[in-house]
Amino acid sequence: MNDEKKLSIDLSVRTKSFALRVIRLYSALPKSTLAQTLGKQVLRSGTSVGANYREAHRSLSKNEFIAKIGDCLKELDETRYCLDLLVETGILTFSKQKNSAVNVMNS
């Protein structure tokens, strides 16, 4: 198996693992309106990374592939922003962040 194929499989697995971690994080959030609102945004953007990555591999041109990979990066950035808000508002405490948010972002 060539290196490009290995990287593709690795990123497919990692983006799916990332989505599953985001789902678990969302499930563990408090039920307050603020936590659920920010959490739903994390859920939407965090789970779309893998979907966009898969879609990139079905692209018909190099330009389409590049655009879809760009979408993945935008969704990751949005996820990071919302996770930062969850931490900075105190919804995710340091201990929860260590077990949840940091692990989500480092997957």
Number of C-alpha atoms within 10 A of each C-alpha: 5 6 8 9 10 11 11 14 12 11 15 18 13 14 23 20 16 21 24 16 21 26 19 14 21 20 13 13 16 13 12 9 9 13 19 16 13 20 26 16 18 26 23 17 22 29 23 20 25 22 16 21 22 19 14 21 16 12 14 9 11 11 10 15 18 13 15 22 19 15 17 23 15 14 21 19 14 17 26 19 15 21 23 15 16 21 16 12 12 11 18 23 15 14 9 15 18 12 13 19 22 14 14 23 15 7 12
